Amino acid sequence: MKMADQKIGLVKRVASVIEDTRDHDQITMLQQRIFGLALGYEDLNDHMTLRKDKALQVAVEKSDDLASSSTLCRLENRIKPKAMWQISEALVRAYL
């Protein structure tokens, strides 16, 4: 996952359109959420366990606990409609 993302730059594209007003590292939170989805963990509640998962921590290059499900929920809820459109465009560009 990490190598694929480095090649297509999806996380950075998504991060570039989301306003970053939090203290947490937005790139790491996006990696955590996107990589979790890629692994089949669709529900944010899964991140209460995944935040301590060593393999996911290595994938996002963090050695301590990752974001909680409530922190990831706040990230998702602050994305504005214009940013959602830009994210969909980024997904299409990455696919093409």
C-alpha positions in Angstrom: 0.0 0.0 0.0 2.7 2.5 1.0 4.7 1.9 -2.2 1.6 2.1 -4.4 0.6 5.4 -2.7 4.1 6.8 -3.2 3.9 5.9 -6.9 0.5 7.5 -7.5 0.5 10.1 -4.8 -3.1 9.7 -3.8 -2.8 10.7 -0.2 -1.0 13.9 -1.0 -3.5 14.8 -3.6 -6.4 14.2 -1.2 -4.6 16.1 1.6 -4.0 19.1 -0.7 -7.7 19.8 -1.0 -8.7 19.4 2.6 -8.3 22.3 4.9 -5.9 21.4 7.7 -6.9 23.0 11.0 -6.0 20.3 13.5 -3.0 19.6 15.5 -2.7 16.0 14.2 -0.7 15.1 11.1 -3.3 15.1 8.3 -1.2 13.0 6.0 -0.8 10.3 8.6 -4.5 10.4 9.4 -5.4 10.1 5.7 -2.9 7.2 5.2 -4.4 5.5 8.2 -8.0 5.8 6.9 -7.2 5.0 3.3 -4.9 2.1 4.1 -7.6 0.8 6.5 -10.2 0.9 3.8 -7.8 -0.8 1.4 -7.4 -3.6 4.0 -11.2 -4.0 4.2 -11.8 -2.0 7.4 -14.7 0.2 6.3 -16.0 1.1 9.8 -14.3 3.8 11.8 -14.8 1.8 14.9 -12.2 -0.6 13.6 -9.6 2.1 14.2 -9.9 1.7 18.0 -8.0 -1.5 17.4 -6.1 -0.5 14.3 -4.6 2.5 16.0 -2.3 0.1 17.9 -1.6 -2.2 15.0 2.1 -2.4 14.4 1.9 -3.1 10.7 -0.3 -0.1 10.1 2.0 2.0 12.2 4.9 0.9 10.0 2.9 1.7 6.9 2.3 5.3 8.0 5.8 5.6 9.5 4.7 6.2 13.1 5.8 4.3 16.2 3.2 5.5 18.6 -0.6 5.1 18.6 -2.4 6.4 15.5 -5.5 8.5 15.4 -8.6 7.3 17.3 -11.9 6.6 15.4 -13.4 9.9 16.8 -10.4 11.9 15.5 -10.8 10.3 12.0 -14.5 11.0 12.2 -13.8 14.7 12.8 -11.4 14.7 9.8 -14.1 13.2 7.6 -16.8 15.6 8.8 -14.8 18.7 8.2 -14.4 18.0 4.4 -16.4 20.6 2.5 -18.5 19.8 -0.6 -16.0 21.5 -2.9 -13.1 19.4 -1.5 -15.2 16.2 -2.0 -15.5 17.1 -5.7 -11.7 17.7 -5.9 -11.1 14.4 -4.1 -13.2 12.6 -6.7 -11.2 14.3 -9.4 -8.0 13.2 -7.7 -9.3 9.6 -7.6 -10.1 9.7 -11.4 -6.6 11.2 -12.2 -5.0 8.5 -10.1 -7.0 5.8 -11.9 -6.1 7.2 -15.3 
